[in-house]
């Protein structure tokens, strides 16, 4: 099958890129699993908090703001709270400065989240500039846009071989062969493996496991209006979810690419850290899962043509920022691939380019 743009990976990066590129030519997306967003994208506790991450990530997330504000029902108010214990003043100060959160009196924080423990929580910061992202709606909006413009999504299409051709690339899968002038590598934790299959030098991406537990609403409280809460230094976080609470140890454990699952001991340790801040113990788990957050060596996304072959395009290293940066990241990718003038700054384009790794 011949196509103009061939995307490997059906997470938020690949699907959003498919939507943008579908306005410029024939798009084909290959996904190894039986559904889109099977791995990291489908396991995200996504929040649009544009100040979260390193400077280039923040710039990319801020550039996504207009898209999110115009997208009906994709964002809903959540808010963000950072909590500190005695002895954590330096970490607390760093986090609230980094994320532009004003400190508030403990009683104000406890009025909002009544389970906070006055014996262990010494400081709190709170802001409303954070919103839940309806990840399924965002993903499906991009998918509908792509399909409306003729894009084809092929599921159960695990890549078995990639060959360079005179016209570009031939990618072989269990469902057939696909030919394209441009190959977009949006394969999440597998980006370096896909690059190696294509004869392109891997850049050194590292997938890291992050585990999650879903617990009943503590003390039968209505948690719907609680903010997302972080222990300073991101040692744990908790976020309301459909009447329950998601709690994560916020671990970053290096892993090989695989279909991740939660580690029971890591989950228990993270839940214990969360329990130190609250008055309600965790007595029951409703469910648990894990995902792989994949980072480049400098923890900044990689968006751009490979230094050795401009027909091989990297859209990788989303880490924990994939959903909140996807509108601007996908538009930048499409602009660079089609030769349009990007709306983001030249310095950001350089900071995201794969050529920075030499």
MARTOR-810943 format. One record per residue (C-alpha): residue number from 1; x, y, z. Coordinates in steps of 0.1 Angstrom, whole numbers, plus 2048, in hexadecimal, padded with zeros to 3 digits. Last residue first. Layout:
BEGIN
+------+-----+-----+-----+
! resi !  xx !  yy !  zz !
+------+-----+-----+-----+
!  NUM !   X !   Y !   Z !
...
+------+-----+-----+-----+
END
This chain:
BEGIN
+------+-----+-----+-----+
! resi !  xx !  yy !  zz !
+------+-----+-----+-----+
!  358 ! 8F9 ! 894 ! 8B0 !
!  357 ! 8DE ! 892 ! 8CB !
!  356 ! 8D1 ! 8B5 ! 8C2 !
!  355 ! 8C9 ! 8A8 ! 89F !
!  354 ! 8AA ! 898 ! 8AD !
!  353 ! 899 ! 8BA ! 8AD !
!  352 ! 885 ! 8C5 ! 8CC !
!  351 ! 89C ! 8E0 ! 8D8 !
!  350 ! 8A1 ! 8EC ! 8B4 !
!  349 ! 87C ! 8EF ! 8AE !
!  348 ! 878 ! 901 ! 8CF !
!  347 ! 893 ! 91A ! 8C6 !
!  346 ! 883 ! 920 ! 8A4 !
!  345 ! 863 ! 92B ! 8B6 !
!  344 ! 841 ! 91A ! 8B1 !
!  343 ! 82A ! 922 ! 895 !
!  342 ! 83B ! 90B ! 87C !
!  341 ! 840 ! 916 ! 858 !
!  340 ! 834 ! 8FA ! 842 !
!  339 ! 84C ! 8E1 ! 831 !
!  338 ! 834 ! 8C3 ! 833 !
!  337 ! 848 ! 8AF ! 84C !
!  336 ! 852 ! 8CD ! 861 !
!  335 ! 82F ! 8DB ! 862 !
!  334 ! 81F ! 8B9 ! 86A !
!  333 ! 837 ! 8B3 ! 887 !
!  332 ! 831 ! 8D6 ! 894 !
!  331 ! 80C ! 8D0 ! 893 !
!  330 ! 80F ! 8AF ! 8A5 !
!  329 ! 824 ! 8BD ! 8C0 !
!  328 ! 80D ! 8DC ! 8C5 !
!  327 ! 7EE ! 8C7 ! 8CA !
!  326 ! 800 ! 8AA ! 8DB !
!  325 ! 811 ! 8BE ! 8F7 !
!  324 ! 7F7 ! 8B6 ! 913 !
!  323 ! 7F2 ! 893 ! 907 !
!  322 ! 816 ! 889 ! 903 !
!  321 ! 825 ! 89A ! 922 !
!  320 ! 82F ! 87D ! 939 !
!  319 ! 84A ! 871 ! 922 !
!  318 ! 843 ! 87C ! 8FF !
!  317 ! 864 ! 86F ! 8F3 !
!  316 ! 85B ! 86B ! 8CE !
!  315 ! 850 ! 87A ! 8AD !
!  314 ! 86F ! 873 ! 899 !
!  313 ! 86D ! 875 ! 873 !
!  312 ! 880 ! 85F ! 85A !
!  311 ! 87F ! 870 ! 838 !
!  310 ! 899 ! 889 ! 844 !
!  309 ! 8B4 ! 86D ! 845 !
!  308 ! 8D4 ! 872 ! 859 !
!  307 ! 8CA ! 88D ! 872 !
!  306 ! 8A7 ! 87D ! 877 !
!  305 ! 88A ! 894 ! 86F !
!  304 ! 879 ! 8A6 ! 88C !
!  303 ! 868 ! 8A3 ! 8AD !
!  302 ! 87A ! 895 ! 8CB !
!  301 ! 869 ! 89D ! 8ED !
!  300 ! 87F ! 8A8 ! 909 !
!  299 ! 88C ! 892 ! 925 !
!  298 ! 8B1 ! 898 ! 91C !
!  297 ! 8B8 ! 874 ! 913 !
!  296 ! 896 ! 870 ! 903 !
!  295 ! 87A ! 865 ! 919 !
!  294 ! 860 ! 849 ! 917 !
!  293 ! 844 ! 847 ! 931 !
!  292 ! 83A ! 822 ! 933 !
!  291 ! 818 ! 81A ! 942 !
!  290 ! 80B ! 808 ! 961 !
!  289 ! 7EB ! 7F9 ! 96E !
!  288 ! 7D6 ! 7F6 ! 98E !
!  287 ! 7B2 ! 7F0 ! 997 !
!  286 ! 798 ! 7F6 ! 9B2 !
!  285 ! 7B2 ! 7F4 ! 9CE !
!  284 ! 7A6 ! 7F3 ! 9F2 !
!  283 ! 7B0 ! 7FE ! A14 !
!  282 ! 7C4 ! 81E ! A0D !
!  281 ! 7C5 ! 831 ! A2E !
!  280 ! 7B2 ! 852 ! A33 !
!  279 ! 7C4 ! 86E ! A46 !
!  278 ! 7DA ! 879 ! A2A !
!  277 ! 7FE ! 883 ! A22 !
!  276 ! 810 ! 864 ! A2F !
!  275 ! 7F6 ! 84F ! A1B !
!  274 ! 804 ! 85C ! 9FA !
!  273 ! 827 ! 84E ! A03 !
!  272 ! 817 ! 82D ! A0D !
!  271 ! 805 ! 82B ! 9EC !
!  270 ! 826 ! 830 ! 9DB !
!  269 ! 836 ! 814 ! 9EE !
!  268 ! 819 ! 7FC ! 9E7 !
!  267 ! 81A ! 804 ! 9C2 !
!  266 ! 83F ! 7FE ! 9C1 !
!  265 ! 83A ! 7DD ! 9D3 !
!  264 ! 81E ! 7D2 ! 9BC !
!  263 ! 830 ! 7DB ! 99B !
!  262 ! 816 ! 7E8 ! 983 !
!  261 ! 814 ! 7DA ! 95F !
!  260 ! 825 ! 7E5 ! 93F !
!  259 ! 820 ! 7D7 ! 91C !
!  258 ! 844 ! 7D7 ! 912 !
!  257 ! 861 ! 7EE ! 909 !
!  256 ! 87F ! 7E8 ! 91F !
!  255 ! 87B ! 7F8 ! 941 !
!  254 ! 88B ! 814 ! 955 !
!  253 ! 877 ! 81B ! 976 !
!  252 ! 869 ! 83E ! 978 !
!  251 ! 851 ! 83D ! 996 !
!  250 ! 834 ! 855 ! 99B !
!  249 ! 828 ! 83F ! 9B8 !
!  248 ! 805 ! 845 ! 9A8 !
!  247 ! 7E3 ! 84A ! 9B8 !
!  246 ! 7C3 ! 84B ! 9A3 !
!  245 ! 7A5 ! 855 ! 9B8 !
!  244 ! 781 ! 84B ! 9B3 !
!  243 ! 761 ! 85D ! 9A9 !
!  242 ! 769 ! 85C ! 984 !
!  241 ! 78F ! 863 ! 989 !
!  240 ! 79D ! 87B ! 9A2 !
!  239 ! 7C3 ! 87F ! 9A1 !
!  238 ! 7DE ! 874 ! 9B9 !
!  237 ! 804 ! 879 ! 9B6 !
!  236 ! 823 ! 86A ! 9C5 !
!  235 ! 848 ! 872 ! 9CA !
!  234 ! 844 ! 88F ! 9B2 !
!  233 ! 85F ! 8A4 ! 9C3 !
!  232 ! 843 ! 8B3 ! 9D7 !
!  231 ! 827 ! 89A ! 9DE !
!  230 ! 80E ! 8A1 ! 9C2 !
!  229 ! 7E9 ! 8A6 ! 9C3 !
!  228 ! 7D0 ! 8A9 ! 9A6 !
!  227 ! 7B5 ! 8C1 ! 9B2 !
!  226 ! 796 ! 8B5 ! 9C4 !
!  225 ! 775 ! 8BE ! 9B4 !
!  224 ! 769 ! 89B ! 9AD !
!  223 ! 776 ! 88C ! 9CD !
!  222 ! 754 ! 889 ! 9DE !
!  221 ! 760 ! 879 ! 9FF !
!  220 ! 759 ! 855 ! A06 !
!  219 ! 775 ! 855 ! A1F !
!  218 ! 78E ! 853 ! A03 !
!  217 ! 77C ! 84F ! 9E1 !
!  216 ! 783 ! 82B ! 9D7 !
!  215 ! 7A6 ! 823 ! 9CA !
!  214 ! 7B5 ! 822 ! 9A7 !
!  213 ! 7DA ! 818 ! 9A7 !
!  212 ! 7F4 ! 824 ! 98E !
!  211 ! 817 ! 81A ! 984 !
!  210 ! 831 ! 82C ! 970 !
!  209 ! 84B ! 819 ! 95C !
!  208 ! 867 ! 82B ! 94A !
!  207 ! 86F ! 827 ! 925 !
!  206 ! 891 ! 834 ! 91C !
!  205 ! 899 ! 844 ! 8FA !
!  204 ! 8BE ! 842 ! 8EF !
!  203 ! 8BE ! 852 ! 8CD !
!  202 ! 8BD ! 833 ! 8B7 !
!  201 ! 8D1 ! 835 ! 897 !
!  200 ! 8BB ! 82F ! 879 !
!  199 ! 8BD ! 80F ! 866 !
!  198 ! 897 ! 80C ! 864 !
!  197 ! 896 ! 7F0 ! 87D !
!  196 ! 8AC ! 804 ! 893 !
!  195 ! 894 ! 821 ! 892 !
!  194 ! 877 ! 80B ! 89A !
!  193 ! 88A ! 7FD ! 8B9 !
!  192 ! 893 ! 820 ! 8C4 !
!  191 ! 86E ! 82B ! 8C2 !
!  190 ! 860 ! 80D ! 8D5 !
!  189 ! 856 ! 81F ! 8F5 !
!  188 ! 840 ! 836 ! 8E0 !
!  187 ! 83D ! 82C ! 8BC !
!  186 ! 839 ! 84E ! 8AC !
!  185 ! 853 ! 848 ! 890 !
!  184 ! 847 ! 85B ! 872 !
!  183 ! 852 ! 84C ! 850 !
!  182 ! 851 ! 862 ! 832 !
!  181 ! 851 ! 858 ! 80D !
!  180 ! 83A ! 83B ! 814 !
!  179 ! 835 ! 817 ! 80D !
!  178 ! 821 ! 7FE ! 822 !
!  177 ! 823 ! 7D8 ! 822 !
!  176 ! 809 ! 7C1 ! 830 !
!  175 ! 7F4 ! 7B8 ! 84E !
!  174 ! 80F ! 7A6 ! 861 !
!  173 ! 825 ! 7C5 ! 85B !
!  172 ! 83F ! 7D0 ! 843 !
!  171 ! 84A ! 7F4 ! 840 !
!  170 ! 858 ! 801 ! 81F !
!  169 ! 869 ! 823 ! 81F !
!  168 ! 872 ! 83F ! 808 !
!  167 ! 86F ! 83F ! 7E2 !
!  166 ! 890 ! 82D ! 7DB !
!  165 ! 889 ! 816 ! 7F8 !
!  164 ! 895 ! 813 ! 81C !
!  163 ! 888 ! 7F4 ! 82D !
!  162 ! 875 ! 7EF ! 84D !
!  161 ! 86C ! 7CC ! 85B !
!  160 ! 853 ! 7BB ! 873 !
!  159 ! 83D ! 7D9 ! 87D !
!  158 ! 81E ! 7CE ! 891 !
!  157 ! 7FE ! 7D6 ! 87E !
!  156 ! 7E4 ! 7CA ! 896 !
!  155 ! 7D2 ! 7EA ! 88D !
!  154 ! 7D4 ! 7FD ! 86C !
!  153 ! 7C8 ! 821 ! 86D !
!  152 ! 7C0 ! 831 ! 84C !
!  151 ! 7BF ! 856 ! 846 !
!  150 ! 7A5 ! 862 ! 82D !
!  149 ! 79F ! 886 ! 839 !
!  148 ! 781 ! 87B ! 84F !
!  147 ! 798 ! 860 ! 85D !
!  146 ! 7B1 ! 879 ! 86A !
!  145 ! 798 ! 890 ! 87A !
!  144 ! 786 ! 872 ! 88A !
!  143 ! 7A7 ! 866 ! 898 !
!  142 ! 7B0 ! 888 ! 8A6 !
!  141 ! 78E ! 88B ! 8B7 !
!  140 ! 791 ! 867 ! 8C3 !
!  139 ! 7B2 ! 86F ! 8D4 !
!  138 ! 7A5 ! 88E ! 8E5 !
!  137 ! 785 ! 87D ! 8F0 !
!  136 ! 798 ! 860 ! 8FE !
!  135 ! 7B0 ! 876 ! 910 !
!  134 ! 796 ! 88C ! 921 !
!  133 ! 7B0 ! 8A3 ! 92E !
!  132 ! 7AD ! 8AF ! 952 !
!  131 ! 7B6 ! 8D3 ! 957 !
!  130 ! 7D2 ! 8E6 ! 969 !
!  129 ! 7D4 ! 90B ! 96F !
!  128 ! 7BF ! 90B ! 98F !
!  127 ! 7DC ! 90F ! 9A7 !
!  126 ! 7E5 ! 902 ! 9C9 !
!  125 ! 804 ! 900 ! 9E0 !
!  124 ! 805 ! 8ED ! A01 !
!  123 ! 81D ! 8EC ! A1E !
!  122 ! 821 ! 8D9 ! A3F !
!  121 ! 80E ! 8B9 ! A37 !
!  120 ! 816 ! 89E ! A51 !
!  119 ! 802 ! 8A5 ! A70 !
!  118 ! 7E7 ! 8BA ! A5E !
!  117 ! 7DF ! 89B ! A48 !
!  116 ! 7CC ! 8A4 ! A28 !
!  115 ! 7AB ! 890 ! A27 !
!  114 ! 796 ! 8B0 ! A23 !
!  113 ! 7A2 ! 8B9 ! A00 !
!  112 ! 794 ! 8DB ! 9F8 !
!  111 ! 791 ! 8E8 ! A1C !
!  110 ! 7B2 ! 8D6 ! A22 !
!  109 ! 7C4 ! 8EC ! A09 !
!  108 ! 7B6 ! 90C ! A18 !
!  107 ! 7BF ! 8FF ! A3B !
!  106 ! 7E3 ! 8F9 ! A30 !
!  105 ! 7E7 ! 91D ! A26 !
!  104 ! 7EF ! 922 ! A01 !
!  103 ! 80F ! 923 ! 9ED !
!  102 ! 80C ! 930 ! 9CA !
!  101 ! 812 ! 918 ! 9AD !
!  100 ! 827 ! 922 ! 98F !
!   99 ! 831 ! 8FF ! 985 !
!   98 ! 857 ! 903 ! 989 !
!   97 ! 854 ! 91B ! 9A7 !
!   96 ! 83C ! 904 ! 9B9 !
!   95 ! 852 ! 8E6 ! 9B2 !
!   94 ! 873 ! 8F6 ! 9BD !
!   93 ! 864 ! 904 ! 9DD !
!   92 ! 856 ! 8E2 ! 9E7 !
!   91 ! 877 ! 8D1 ! 9E0 !
!   90 ! 88A ! 8EA ! 9F5 !
!   89 ! 870 ! 8E9 ! A11 !
!   88 ! 86E ! 8C4 ! A14 !
!   87 ! 879 ! 8C1 ! A38 !
!   86 ! 856 ! 8C3 ! A46 !
!   85 ! 83E ! 8B5 ! A2D !
!   84 ! 833 ! 8C3 ! A0B !
!   83 ! 814 ! 8C3 ! 9F6 !
!   82 ! 80F ! 8CF ! 9D2 !
!   81 ! 7EB ! 8D5 ! 9C6 !
!   80 ! 7DF ! 8D8 ! 9A2 !
!   79 ! 7BE ! 8E2 ! 994 !
!   78 ! 7A3 ! 8CD ! 983 !
!   77 ! 78D ! 8E0 ! 96A !
!   76 ! 782 ! 8CD ! 94B !
!   75 ! 794 ! 8CB ! 929 !
!   74 ! 789 ! 8B7 ! 90A !
!   73 ! 765 ! 8C2 ! 90D !
!   72 ! 766 ! 8D8 ! 8ED !
!   71 ! 789 ! 8DE ! 8DF !
!   70 ! 78F ! 904 ! 8DD !
!   69 ! 7A1 ! 906 ! 8FE !
!   68 ! 7B6 ! 8E8 ! 8F6 !
!   67 ! 7C1 ! 8F5 ! 8D4 !
!   66 ! 7C9 ! 917 ! 8E3 !
!   65 ! 7DE ! 907 ! 8FE !
!   64 ! 7F4 ! 8F0 ! 8E9 !
!   63 ! 80F ! 90B ! 8E6 !
!   62 ! 811 ! 90B ! 90C !
!   61 ! 819 ! 8E5 ! 90A !
!   60 ! 834 ! 8EB ! 8F1 !
!   59 ! 844 ! 907 ! 905 !
!   58 ! 842 ! 8F2 ! 925 !
!   57 ! 852 ! 8D4 ! 914 !
!   56 ! 86E ! 8EB ! 907 !
!   55 ! 873 ! 8F9 ! 92B !
!   54 ! 873 ! 8D8 ! 93D !
!   53 ! 853 ! 8C8 ! 94B !
!   52 ! 832 ! 8D3 ! 959 !
!   51 ! 829 ! 8F7 ! 954 !
!   50 ! 80E ! 8EE ! 93A !
!   49 ! 7F9 ! 8DB ! 953 !
!   48 ! 7E0 ! 8C9 ! 93C !
!   47 ! 7DB ! 8A9 ! 950 !
!   46 ! 7DC ! 886 ! 943 !
!   45 ! 7DB ! 869 ! 95C !
!   44 ! 7E8 ! 854 ! 93F !
!   43 ! 7E2 ! 82F ! 939 !
!   42 ! 7D4 ! 82F ! 915 !
!   41 ! 7F0 ! 846 ! 908 !
!   40 ! 80B ! 830 ! 918 !
!   39 ! 800 ! 80F ! 907 !
!   38 ! 7E0 ! 807 ! 8F5 !
!   37 ! 7DA ! 829 ! 8E7 !
!   36 ! 7CA ! 81C ! 8C7 !
!   35 ! 7BC ! 7F9 ! 8C7 !
!   34 ! 7C6 ! 7D6 ! 8BC !
!   33 ! 7EB ! 7DC ! 8C2 !
!   32 ! 807 ! 7E1 ! 8AA !
!   31 ! 7FA ! 802 ! 89C !
!   30 ! 801 ! 80E ! 879 !
!   29 ! 7F5 ! 830 ! 86D !
!   28 ! 7F0 ! 838 ! 848 !
!   27 ! 7EC ! 85C ! 83C !
!   26 ! 7E5 ! 868 ! 819 !
!   25 ! 7EC ! 88D ! 814 !
!   24 ! 7EE ! 8AF ! 823 !
!   23 ! 7CF ! 8B3 ! 839 !
!   22 ! 7D4 ! 88F ! 846 !
!   21 ! 7F6 ! 89B ! 854 !
!   20 ! 7E5 ! 8AD ! 872 !
!   19 ! 7CE ! 890 ! 87B !
!   18 ! 7E9 ! 876 ! 876 !
!   17 ! 800 ! 889 ! 88D !
!   16 ! 7E5 ! 889 ! 8A8 !
!   15 ! 7E2 ! 863 ! 8A4 !
!   14 ! 807 ! 85D ! 8A5 !
!   13 ! 80F ! 872 ! 8C3 !
!   12 ! 7EF ! 867 ! 8D6 !
!   11 ! 7F7 ! 842 ! 8D2 !
!   10 ! 7F3 ! 82F ! 8B2 !
!    9 ! 818 ! 82A ! 8A8 !
!    8 ! 82A ! 828 ! 887 !
!    7 ! 81F ! 844 ! 870 !
!    6 ! 821 ! 842 ! 84A !
!    5 ! 81C ! 862 ! 837 !
!    4 ! 816 ! 863 ! 811 !
!    3 ! 808 ! 840 ! 80D !
!    2 ! 80D ! 822 ! 7F6 !
!    1 ! 800 ! 800 ! 800 !
+------+-----+-----+-----+
END
